[in-house]
Amino acid sequence: MTATPNEPADDDRTAGESAAPDRIRRSFPGISTRAWEHPADRTALVAMRTFAGFDTVLRTLSGLLRERQHRLMYLATAVRVDERQFKTLHDLRTDAVRILDAPVAPELFVLQDPTANAFTIGMDEPFIVLTTGLIELLDVEELRFVVGHELGHAMSGHAVYRTMLMHLLNLASSFGWMPVGGWALRAIIAALMEWSRKSELSGDRAGLLCGQDVDASVRVHMKLAGGAMVKEMSHAAFLQQADDYDRTGDLRDGVLKLLNMEMQTHPFSVLRAAELRRWISSGEYDRILGGRYPLREQDKNTRISDEIRDAARSYRENFDASEDPLIRTVRNLGRDVGSAVTTVGQEVSETVSKIGKKLGL
């Protein structure tokens, strides 16, 4: 992991409960959401944003989904955060809005629910919901990461697109006359889930930019995986699990990993922590902290072809670096086939050359 001012030098430490000291965090005036969006997530977003008539479709679906009814439900059943209620969360949201230069501060609700969860919903005016289970599990700096994560979702429009796509998918599955077979529908679902998982990685990056505390960002995933007893856990050991998961087993395990992940909207906690570590190691996090990031005023010049290339490069790099038995086998098979094709090509070329010489050509 790339060293940062907020991260202790000993990466084999036992995780602690203490929050980072209060300090002024760097803000990013005019930052584009492209700065934290995972390439695969960003490609889908750019494609959907450039789709003709997209806003009209969204507004129509917003009416069908009764968005106002959902907001009224949370107004009646949850606690709306402001300077009088859950002031700590109110301050965290205010600071996150300042750091990411968000045009709007989304409403934030606290819902009584023992399950640790947070989500952003809504089309016209997305709002954030945190459960009491999550609030009781995390310390202040960890909550800062979560609030930044959800603000990143809101700014990227993830709630809008995920809601719309899943609603369209439900419509498609409810009509037997539609020319979408079972396997085709399964492929669509898999593609949507893959995008959803990548959007969660984007949210984690936004959360880290808001908190600027690598230690706290890892603790969030440790607690989501193993509960509040972080003093009994180790950052290094936790991240080592991701490496072990990647390389362990045989081809059967590779297939089982795909099956386990297929219907998940979120990546597994251990893998999310490892992915955040890779993003930091790439140097992108430090570049943004140093003030080098895309501006939202440049978003209109974004080309889908560039985003597709970035997404393809990201998948290729992950594919090449993976030690998963199934991926490694496919990769080696591809190399063997490529080598065989090259060898055959050379032999054919040599044979043709010899024949040519004999014929005096």
Backbone torsions as a table, in degrees:
resi	resn	phi	psi	omega
1	MET	NA	136.3	178.7
2	THR	-65.5	132.9	-179.4
3	ALA	-69.5	140.9	176.3
4	THR	-132.1	162.1	-179.8
5	PRO	-59.6	-22.1	-175.9
6	ASN	-95.1	-2.2	-172.2
7	GLU	-110.7	125.8	177.7
8	PRO	-58.6	149.6	-176.5
9	ALA	-68.8	-32.6	-178.5
10	ASP	-84.1	105.4	-176.9
11	ASP	-83.3	1.3	179.3
12	ASP	-103.5	22.0	-178.0
13	ARG	-72.3	162.2	169.4
14	THR	-87.1	132.9	-175.9
15	ALA	-65.0	137.5	-179.5
16	GLY	-111.5	172.9	-178.1
17	GLU	-92.8	-17.8	-170.4
18	SER	-67.2	141.2	178.1
19	ALA	-85.8	156.2	177.1
20	ALA	-65.7	148.5	-179.5
21	PRO	-62.6	148.4	-179.3
22	ASP	-62.3	133.9	-176.2
23	ARG	-158.4	166.2	176.5
24	ILE	-84.4	123.0	179.8
25	ARG	-96.2	152.0	-179.5
26	ARG	-66.3	139.7	176.1
27	SER	-107.8	163.6	-173.8
28	PHE	-130.0	80.6	-178.0
29	PRO	-57.7	131.1	175.6
30	GLY	69.3	14.8	-175.6
31	ILE	-64.8	139.1	176.1
32	SER	-85.7	149.0	176.6
33	THR	-63.2	-18.5	178.4
34	ARG	-62.0	-20.2	-179.1
35	ALA	-63.7	-33.9	-177.3
36	TRP	-112.7	-6.3	-178.0
37	GLU	-75.4	130.5	175.2
38	HIS	-60.9	141.2	-176.5
39	PRO	-51.2	-42.1	-179.4
40	ALA	-68.3	-37.3	175.9
41	ASP	-65.3	-45.8	-176.0
42	ARG	-65.1	-37.7	178.8
43	THR	-60.1	-45.9	179.5
44	ALA	-64.3	-39.8	-179.3
45	LEU	-64.6	-45.6	-179.7
46	VAL	-62.8	-41.3	179.8
47	ALA	-61.8	-43.2	-178.0
48	MET	-71.9	-35.5	-179.5
49	ARG	-68.0	-27.9	-178.1
50	THR	-91.4	-0.1	-179.8
51	PHE	-71.1	126.9	-177.1
52	ALA	-61.9	132.1	177.6
53	GLY	76.1	13.7	-174.5
54	PHE	-63.6	-42.8	-179.4
55	ASP	-60.3	-38.1	179.2
56	THR	-63.2	-42.8	177.9
57	VAL	-60.7	-42.8	-179.4
58	LEU	-61.8	-44.8	-178.6
59	ARG	-63.7	-38.0	178.8
60	THR	-63.9	-46.5	-179.9
61	LEU	-65.8	-35.0	178.7
62	SER	-58.0	-40.6	177.4
63	GLY	-66.9	-40.8	-179.3
64	LEU	-64.1	-34.8	-176.1
65	LEU	-86.3	-1.0	176.0
66	ARG	52.9	56.1	-177.4
67	GLU	-58.4	-41.2	-178.9
68	ARG	-61.8	-32.8	178.5
69	GLN	-65.2	-40.0	179.3
70	HIS	-63.3	-44.3	-179.5
71	ARG	-63.5	-42.6	179.2
72	LEU	-62.1	-34.9	179.3
73	MET	-63.6	-42.9	179.3
74	TYR	-71.4	-32.1	174.7
75	LEU	-61.3	-32.6	-176.5
76	ALA	-89.7	-24.6	-171.3
77	THR	-118.0	-10.1	-178.7
78	ALA	-125.2	-179.4	-179.9
79	VAL	-108.2	123.2	178.6
80	ARG	-81.4	128.7	-176.1
81	VAL	-79.7	131.7	171.1
82	ASP	-155.4	-166.2	-177.6
83	GLU	-68.7	-11.8	179.9
84	ARG	-102.4	-22.8	-177.9
85	GLN	-126.9	125.3	-176.9
86	PHE	51.8	57.5	-175.6
87	LYS	-59.5	-33.3	178.6
88	THR	-60.0	-45.8	177.3
89	LEU	-65.6	-37.1	177.4
90	HIS	-59.6	-44.6	179.8
91	ASP	-66.8	-38.3	178.0
92	LEU	-63.1	-43.0	177.8
93	ARG	-63.3	-44.7	-179.7
94	THR	-58.7	-43.1	-179.6
95	ASP	-68.4	-40.0	178.7
96	ALA	-63.5	-41.6	178.1
97	VAL	-61.4	-39.6	178.2
98	ARG	-65.7	-45.3	-175.2
99	ILE	-65.7	-45.8	-178.9
100	LEU	-88.8	3.0	178.0
101	ASP	52.5	46.7	-178.2
102	ALA	-68.5	134.5	178.6
103	PRO	-62.2	-31.9	-177.0
104	VAL	-137.0	141.3	173.5
105	ALA	-90.2	109.1	-178.0
106	PRO	-66.0	149.3	174.9
107	GLU	-61.8	149.9	-178.1
108	LEU	-131.3	129.6	-179.5
109	PHE	-121.9	147.5	172.3
110	VAL	-109.8	123.4	-176.1
111	LEU	-111.9	131.9	176.7
112	GLN	-69.9	108.6	-178.9
113	ASP	-163.0	123.1	-177.9
114	PRO	-68.8	-16.4	178.9
115	THR	-75.7	129.9	178.7
116	ALA	-72.8	111.7	-175.8
117	ASN	-156.5	155.4	173.9
118	ALA	-149.7	141.9	179.5
119	PHE	-155.3	159.0	178.2
120	THR	-122.1	125.2	-177.6
121	ILE	-132.7	166.2	178.5
122	GLY	110.0	150.6	-178.8
123	MET	-107.8	-59.4	-178.7
124	ASP	-69.3	-46.1	-178.9
125	GLU	-136.2	85.4	-178.3
126	PRO	-58.9	144.0	175.8
127	PHE	-134.4	159.3	-172.0
128	ILE	-107.5	141.1	177.3
129	VAL	-126.5	127.8	173.2
130	LEU	-115.9	138.2	178.2
131	THR	-88.7	155.1	177.6
132	THR	-63.3	-31.3	177.4
133	GLY	-60.0	-39.2	179.0
134	LEU	-71.7	-43.2	-177.8
135	ILE	-62.8	-40.1	179.6
136	GLU	-71.3	-23.0	-177.4
137	LEU	-82.4	-33.2	-169.6
138	LEU	-105.8	152.7	172.3
139	ASP	-87.7	-178.1	-172.4
140	VAL	-62.2	-45.5	-177.6
141	GLU	-68.7	-31.7	175.8
142	GLU	-69.6	-38.6	176.2
143	LEU	-66.0	-33.5	176.5
144	ARG	-60.0	-42.1	177.4
145	PHE	-61.5	-44.1	-177.8
146	VAL	-66.0	-44.6	179.5
147	VAL	-61.9	-41.7	176.4
148	GLY	-64.1	-38.7	176.5
149	HIS	-58.0	-48.8	-178.0
150	GLU	-70.8	-34.4	175.2
151	LEU	-64.1	-38.0	175.6
152	GLY	-60.2	-41.0	175.7
153	HIS	-59.1	-47.2	-177.4
154	ALA	-62.7	-43.7	-177.6
155	MET	-69.0	-34.0	179.6
156	SER	-78.3	-12.6	-178.7
157	GLY	80.1	20.9	-177.5
158	HIS	-62.2	-40.3	-179.2
159	ALA	-61.1	-39.5	-179.5
160	VAL	-62.3	-53.6	-172.9
161	TYR	-72.7	-38.0	179.0
162	ARG	-65.7	-42.6	179.4
163	THR	-62.5	-45.3	-178.6
164	MET	-63.9	-47.8	-177.0
165	LEU	-64.6	-42.7	-179.5
166	MET	-68.4	-33.7	177.7
167	HIS	-66.9	-44.6	177.2
168	LEU	-61.4	-37.2	179.4
169	LEU	-65.9	-41.1	177.4
170	ASN	-63.1	-38.9	177.1
171	LEU	-63.1	-42.8	-178.8
172	ALA	-63.2	-38.1	-177.4
173	SER	-77.3	-15.6	-176.4
174	SER	-90.9	-8.2	-179.4
175	PHE	-112.5	110.8	-178.5
176	GLY	-67.6	-21.9	-176.8
177	TRP	-81.4	-10.0	-178.2
178	MET	-70.9	139.4	-176.7
179	PRO	-75.8	54.5	177.7
180	VAL	-126.8	110.1	-178.9
181	GLY	-75.9	170.4	-178.5
182	GLY	-58.2	-45.4	-179.0
183	TRP	-69.5	-35.3	177.1
184	ALA	-64.3	-41.9	178.9
185	LEU	-65.1	-38.9	177.5
186	ARG	-61.4	-39.1	178.8
187	ALA	-66.2	-39.1	178.3
188	ILE	-63.7	-44.7	179.3
189	ILE	-60.4	-44.0	-179.9
190	ALA	-61.2	-41.3	179.3
191	ALA	-64.9	-42.0	179.2
192	LEU	-65.0	-40.8	179.1
193	MET	-65.5	-37.4	177.7
194	GLU	-62.5	-44.5	177.3
195	TRP	-63.1	-42.2	180.0
196	SER	-59.9	-42.2	179.2
197	ARG	-63.7	-40.5	179.1
198	LYS	-67.8	-33.4	178.2
199	SER	-65.7	-29.3	176.8
200	GLU	-69.2	-34.8	175.8
201	LEU	-65.6	-36.4	175.4
202	SER	-62.2	-45.2	179.5
203	GLY	-60.4	-38.8	178.5
204	ASP	-62.2	-38.7	178.9
205	ARG	-65.8	-41.4	176.8
206	ALA	-62.7	-40.0	178.3
207	GLY	-61.6	-41.2	178.6
208	LEU	-66.4	-38.6	178.2
209	LEU	-64.3	-33.9	178.7
210	CYS	-73.6	-44.7	-177.4
211	GLY	-82.5	-34.1	-177.5
212	GLN	51.2	40.6	-178.9
213	ASP	-139.8	96.4	-176.8
214	VAL	-61.2	-40.4	-178.6
215	ASP	-58.1	-46.0	-178.8
216	ALA	-66.2	-37.7	-178.8
217	SER	-63.7	-36.7	177.7
218	VAL	-72.4	-38.4	179.8
219	ARG	-60.7	-35.9	178.5
220	VAL	-56.3	-48.4	-178.1
221	HIS	-70.7	-32.3	176.0
222	MET	-64.0	-42.7	-179.7
223	LYS	-70.4	-37.5	177.5
224	LEU	-64.9	-28.0	179.8
225	ALA	-87.4	-40.2	-170.8
226	GLY	-126.5	5.6	177.9
227	GLY	90.3	-169.6	-169.5
228	ALA	-78.2	-12.7	-172.6
229	MET	-82.4	61.7	-176.9
230	VAL	-69.2	-20.4	177.4
231	LYS	-65.7	-18.4	177.7
232	GLU	-93.5	5.1	-178.0
233	MET	-117.9	163.9	179.4
234	SER	-127.8	132.9	177.9
235	HIS	-58.0	-48.5	-177.0
236	ALA	-61.6	-44.0	-179.3
237	ALA	-66.2	-38.5	-179.8
238	PHE	-63.5	-46.0	179.6
239	LEU	-69.7	-29.3	177.1
240	GLN	-63.6	-30.4	178.1
241	GLN	-57.8	-38.3	179.9
242	ALA	-64.3	-40.3	177.5
243	ASP	-65.7	-41.7	178.9
244	ASP	-64.6	-41.0	179.1
245	TYR	-61.5	-39.1	-176.4
246	ASP	-67.2	-40.2	-171.9
247	ARG	-101.6	-8.6	-171.9
248	THR	-76.2	155.8	170.5
249	GLY	82.5	-164.5	-178.5
250	ASP	-124.8	-161.4	-178.0
251	LEU	-60.7	-35.8	179.0
252	ARG	-60.8	-42.3	179.6
253	ASP	-65.5	-35.6	177.4
254	GLY	-61.2	-41.4	178.0
255	VAL	-67.7	-41.3	179.9
256	LEU	-63.3	-35.5	177.1
257	LYS	-61.9	-42.8	179.0
258	LEU	-63.6	-41.4	179.8
259	LEU	-66.8	-39.2	178.6
260	ASN	-63.2	-35.1	-174.4
261	MET	-87.7	-18.8	-168.2
262	GLU	-51.6	-47.1	-174.2
263	MET	-103.9	19.5	179.1
264	GLN	-91.3	130.6	176.0
265	THR	-82.7	-20.6	179.7
266	HIS	-120.6	143.3	171.2
267	PRO	-65.9	157.6	178.1
268	PHE	-66.4	148.4	-172.1
269	SER	-56.6	-44.3	-179.3
270	VAL	-61.3	-41.9	-177.9
271	LEU	-71.7	-32.2	177.3
272	ARG	-65.3	-42.2	178.5
273	ALA	-62.7	-41.5	179.6
274	ALA	-66.9	-37.9	179.1
275	GLU	-65.9	-38.7	176.9
276	LEU	-64.6	-38.1	176.3
277	ARG	-61.6	-41.3	179.6
278	ARG	-65.4	-38.5	179.2
279	TRP	-63.9	-40.9	178.0
280	ILE	-65.1	-44.8	-179.0
281	SER	-63.4	-26.3	179.1
282	SER	-68.5	-15.1	-179.1
283	GLY	91.5	-6.6	-176.7
284	GLU	-66.5	-39.0	179.6
285	TYR	-61.1	-47.0	179.5
286	ASP	-64.7	-36.0	178.7
287	ARG	-63.6	-41.5	179.2
288	ILE	-66.6	-42.7	177.0
289	LEU	-59.7	-31.4	179.2
290	GLY	-80.5	2.0	176.4
291	GLY	93.3	6.5	179.2
292	ARG	-102.4	98.4	-178.5
293	TYR	-152.5	155.8	179.1
294	PRO	-68.5	147.2	180.0
295	LEU	-101.3	147.1	-178.3
296	ARG	-67.2	-23.3	177.9
297	GLU	-67.5	-15.0	178.3
298	GLN	-95.1	-3.1	-175.4
299	ASP	-60.7	-34.6	-177.2
300	LYS	-65.1	-18.7	179.7
301	ASN	-92.2	1.2	-178.3
302	THR	-69.4	133.5	-179.8
303	ARG	-108.6	136.4	-178.9
304	ILE	-61.6	-33.0	-179.6
305	SER	-62.9	-38.6	178.1
306	ASP	-66.7	-40.4	-179.2
307	GLU	-67.0	-37.8	178.0
308	ILE	-63.4	-40.8	178.1
309	ARG	-63.3	-41.9	179.3
310	ASP	-63.9	-42.2	179.1
311	ALA	-64.0	-43.4	179.7
312	ALA	-63.2	-40.4	178.9
313	ARG	-64.5	-40.3	179.2
314	SER	-62.6	-46.7	178.5
315	TYR	-63.3	-39.4	-178.9
316	ARG	-65.5	-42.1	179.7
317	GLU	-64.1	-42.9	177.9
318	ASN	-64.7	-38.3	179.2
319	PHE	-64.8	-44.1	-177.9
320	ASP	-68.7	-31.7	-176.4
321	ALA	-88.8	-15.6	-174.3
322	SER	-68.1	141.4	174.6
323	GLU	-105.7	11.0	177.6
324	ASP	-59.1	133.0	-176.6
325	PRO	-55.8	-42.4	-179.1
326	LEU	-66.3	-47.2	-179.7
327	ILE	-65.5	-39.3	179.4
328	ARG	-63.1	-39.6	178.4
329	THR	-64.6	-45.6	178.3
330	VAL	-61.5	-42.5	-179.8
331	ARG	-62.9	-45.8	179.7
332	ASN	-65.7	-37.7	178.3
333	LEU	-62.5	-41.8	178.6
334	GLY	-62.3	-40.9	178.4
335	ARG	-66.3	-40.8	179.6
336	ASP	-63.5	-43.3	178.6
337	VAL	-63.6	-43.1	178.8
338	GLY	-62.3	-41.2	178.3
339	SER	-64.8	-41.5	179.8
340	ALA	-63.8	-42.7	179.1
341	VAL	-61.9	-42.6	179.3
342	THR	-62.7	-43.6	-180.0
343	THR	-63.2	-46.5	178.8
344	VAL	-60.8	-42.0	179.6
345	GLY	-60.9	-41.6	178.6
346	GLN	-65.3	-41.9	-179.8
347	GLU	-65.2	-41.0	177.5
348	VAL	-62.8	-43.0	-179.4
349	SER	-62.3	-42.8	179.8
350	GLU	-65.9	-40.6	179.5
351	THR	-62.8	-45.5	178.5
352	VAL	-61.3	-39.8	179.9
353	SER	-64.5	-41.0	179.2
354	LYS	-65.0	-43.6	178.5
355	ILE	-61.0	-41.1	179.8
356	GLY	-61.5	-40.7	-179.8
357	LYS	-65.2	-41.5	-179.9
358	LYS	-64.1	-32.3	179.6
359	LEU	-86.3	-0.8	178.8
360	GLY	75.3	24.4	-179.6
361	LEU	-88.3	NA	NA
